[in-house]
């Protein structure tokens, strides 16, 4: 399936967003306003787009497979993959439809780029997907597909996958990476990690704003950045890597920081490409 192209000058941007902590936006938190700014940012994304997306492709930090996998069901369910939260957070709903034809097209584009990929007919939407989408597109009417990360956590493969999917932006597909720019569970709430998160965030911001070739070279070797492994411990960088795919899909589009806030003593940021 190939969707119709969007009108001139309305190419979809790509996004990397913080998806918060579990169902944080839909429960009491301490402090109570910890996630308010992030929630406002997510709620404002739809209005910042050139037009309403025809479909959404989201890469969540919470799905890892040996090869790229794409949700293929017509009506995926939800996966409540968080633990110890209030009962009502397991009753949240996001009944967005899937799009099996588009799923097959995405698999085809990845395969054509030499990347192993397949459809998953049973996989549902995990919380890294449906929690932020409930804020971004609460009506749940836009078809949504989820793409997995690879277990090898290879940033170069994700950049290549993004480039293979770049053309979907001309067809009204919004590509979103859902993760966290800082994700060290030992660091949250520890003021010693504040300066470390600032250092890595500053590097990430300047890298994202660089020309495409320089940007991709930096992201491919992100672990060499200042404080990188203190912000994303070895083997646990799955919350950063969705950024690599959306950066690859950005192609030559300009990147920039869209949002930043101090949450649990650390800096968390969102980045966008093609918001010129």
URSUL-V202243 format. One record per pair of residues at least 24 apart in sequence whose C-alpha atoms are under 8 Angstrom apart, sorted by sequence separation. I is the first residue (numbers start at 0). GAP is how many residues later the second one is. If there is no record, write none. Layout:
# URSUL-V202243
I	GAP
I	GAP
This chain:
# URSUL-V202243
73	24
219	24
249	24
72	25
73	25
199	25
218	25
71	26
72	26
73	26
199	26
246	26
70	27
71	27
72	27
198	27
199	27
71	28
198	28
199	28
70	29
196	30
71	31
195	31
199	31
215	31
70	32
71	32
215	32
69	33
195	34
196	34
195	35
12	36
69	36
93	36
11	37
69	37
11	38
68	38
10	39
211	39
9	40
93	40
211	40
9	41
11	41
210	41
211	41
102	42
211	42
96	43
210	43
93	44
95	44
96	44
98	44
186	44
209	44
78	45
80	45
81	45
94	45
95	45
96	45
97	45
98	45
208	45
209	45
75	46
76	46
77	46
78	46
79	46
80	46
93	46
94	46
95	46
96	46
97	46
98	46
114	46
183	46
208	46
67	47
69	47
71	47
72	47
75	47
76	47
77	47
78	47
79	47
95	47
96	47
97	47
112	47
183	47
207	47
208	47
66	48
67	48
68	48
69	48
70	48
71	48
72	48
75	48
76	48
77	48
78	48
95	48
112	48
182	48
183	48
207	48
208	48
66	49
67	49
68	49
69	49
70	49
71	49
72	49
75	49
77	49
128	49
181	49
182	49
183	49
207	49
66	50
67	50
68	50
69	50
70	50
71	50
72	50
127	50
181	50
66	51
68	51
70	51
71	51
109	51
112	51
127	51
204	51
70	52
77	52
204	52
70	53
109	54
182	54
108	55
109	55
108	56
182	56
158	57
181	57
182	57
180	58
181	58
22	59
26	59
105	59
178	59
179	59
180	59
21	60
178	60
179	60
158	61
177	61
178	61
22	62
26	62
178	62
25	63
62	63
178	63
207	63
61	64
154	64
155	64
177	64
178	64
61	65
154	65
176	65
177	65
22	66
59	66
61	66
154	66
176	66
200	66
60	67
200	67
59	68
176	68
197	68
200	68
59	69
176	69
196	69
197	69
58	70
175	70
196	70
57	71
174	71
193	71
194	71
192	72
193	72
71	73
192	73
193	73
70	74
174	74
189	74
190	74
69	75
70	75
188	75
189	75
190	75
69	76
70	76
187	76
188	76
69	77
187	77
188	77
68	78
69	78
187	78
67	79
68	79
186	79
67	80
68	80
67	81
66	82
67	82
152	82
161	82
162	82
165	82
64	83
66	83
157	83
161	83
165	83
62	84
63	84
64	84
65	84
66	84
152	84
157	84
160	84
161	84
164	84
165	84
181	84
62	85
63	85
64	85
65	85
152	85
158	85
159	85
161	85
162	85
163	85
165	85
181	85
55	86
57	86
59	86
61	86
62	86
63	86
64	86
65	86
154	86
157	86
158	86
161	86
162	86
180	86
181	86
54	87
55	87
56	87
57	87
58	87
59	87
60	87
63	87
157	87
158	87
160	87
161	87
162	87
180	87
53	88
54	88
55	88
56	88
57	88
58	88
59	88
60	88
152	88
155	88
158	88
159	88
160	88
161	88
162	88
179	88
180	88
52	89
53	89
54	89
55	89
56	89
57	89
58	89
59	89
148	89
154	89
158	89
179	89
180	89
41	90
45	90
54	90
56	90
58	90
157	90
158	90
44	91
45	91
42	92
43	92
148	92
41	93
42	93
148	93
41	94
42	94
38	96
0	100
1	100
0	101
0	103
1	103
0	104
22	104
21	105
21	106
24	106
22	108
18	109
21	109
18	110
18	112
19	112
18	113
56	116
58	116
53	117
54	117
55	117
56	117
57	117
58	117
59	117
60	117
53	118
54	118
55	118
56	118
57	118
58	118
59	118
60	118
52	119
53	119
54	119
55	119
56	119
57	119
58	119
59	119
51	120
52	120
53	120
55	120
57	120
52	121
12	156
11	157
10	158
11	158
10	159
16	159
18	159
9	160
10	160
11	160
13	160
14	160
15	160
16	160
17	160
18	160
19	160
10	161
11	161
12	161
13	161
14	161
15	161
16	161
17	161
18	161
11	162
12	162
13	162
14	162
15	162
16	162
17	162
15	163
16	163
17	163
5	164
4	165
5	165
4	166
5	166
3	167
4	167
2	168
3	168
1	169
2	169
61	176
60	177
61	177
60	178
59	179
60	179
60	180
60	181
59	182
58	183
40	218
37	223
36	224
15	226
15	227
14	228
34	228
33	229
15	230
33	230
14	231
13	232
13	233
13	235
13	236
12	237
17	250
17	251
16	252
17	252
16	253
15	254
16	254
14	255
15	255
14	256
15	256
14	257
13	258
14	258
12	259
13	259
12	260
13	260
12	261
11	262
12	262
